[in-house]
Amino acid sequence: MWFDEPRFLMDHNGVSLGKPGTKGRLDLALYASFTVRQGKPVLWYSERKFFLLGRVIGPEWLRGKAE
């Protein structure tokens, strides 16, 4: 079995969750799911527990590295 290098799907850019100027949490608090909408694979995830975001996962992600 061969695994490729990891790739980021989600990131918070080091911004902590909490009151400005305080040391807040840095986790992403994920409860993700994966569906197919209109023939396209979509990764659904919460953005810091406030908004639900959907990211279309294109064929380049499913195939691996772009050729």
C-alpha positions as CSV (number, residue, x, y, z in Angstrom):
1,M,0.0,0.0,0.0
2,W,1.4,3.5,-0.9
3,F,0.2,6.7,0.6
4,D,0.7,10.1,-1.0
5,E,1.8,13.2,0.9
6,P,-1.0,14.7,3.0
7,R,-2.9,17.7,1.7
8,F,-4.9,20.3,3.6
9,L,-8.6,20.4,3.2
10,M,-9.3,22.7,6.1
11,D,-7.3,25.2,8.1
12,H,-7.9,28.0,10.6
13,N,-4.7,29.9,9.8
14,G,-3.7,29.8,13.5
15,V,-6.6,32.0,14.6
16,S,-7.8,30.9,18.1
17,L,-11.4,30.6,19.0
18,G,-12.3,32.9,21.9
19,K,-12.2,36.5,23.0
20,P,-9.5,38.6,21.2
21,G,-6.3,38.9,23.2
22,T,-6.9,35.7,25.2
23,K,-5.5,32.2,24.6
24,G,-8.3,30.4,22.9
25,R,-8.8,26.9,21.4
26,L,-7.1,26.1,18.2
27,D,-9.0,23.0,17.3
28,L,-11.3,22.9,14.3
29,A,-14.1,21.1,16.1
30,L,-15.0,18.9,13.1
31,Y,-18.1,16.9,12.5
32,A,-17.7,16.5,8.8
33,S,-19.8,14.5,6.3
34,F,-19.4,13.7,2.7
35,T,-22.2,13.7,0.1
36,V,-22.7,13.9,-3.6
37,R,-24.7,16.9,-4.9
38,Q,-25.6,17.3,-8.6
39,G,-23.0,14.7,-9.4
40,K,-20.2,16.4,-7.5
41,P,-18.6,15.1,-4.3
42,V,-18.9,17.6,-1.4
43,L,-17.2,17.7,2.0
44,W,-19.5,19.4,4.6
45,Y,-17.9,20.8,7.7
46,S,-18.6,23.3,10.4
47,E,-16.5,26.5,10.4
48,R,-15.8,26.9,14.1
49,K,-19.3,25.7,15.0
50,F,-21.0,28.8,13.5
51,F,-21.5,28.1,9.8
52,L,-21.9,25.0,7.8
53,L,-19.6,25.0,4.8
54,G,-19.5,22.7,1.8
55,R,-16.3,22.2,-0.3
56,V,-16.5,20.5,-3.7
57,I,-13.8,17.9,-3.9
58,G,-12.8,17.9,-7.5
59,P,-11.4,15.1,-9.5
60,E,-7.8,16.2,-8.9
61,W,-8.3,15.5,-5.2
62,L,-9.8,12.1,-5.8
63,R,-7.1,11.0,-8.3
64,G,-4.2,12.2,-6.3
65,K,-1.5,14.5,-7.6
66,A,-2.3,16.5,-10.7
67,E,-0.7,15.0,-13.7
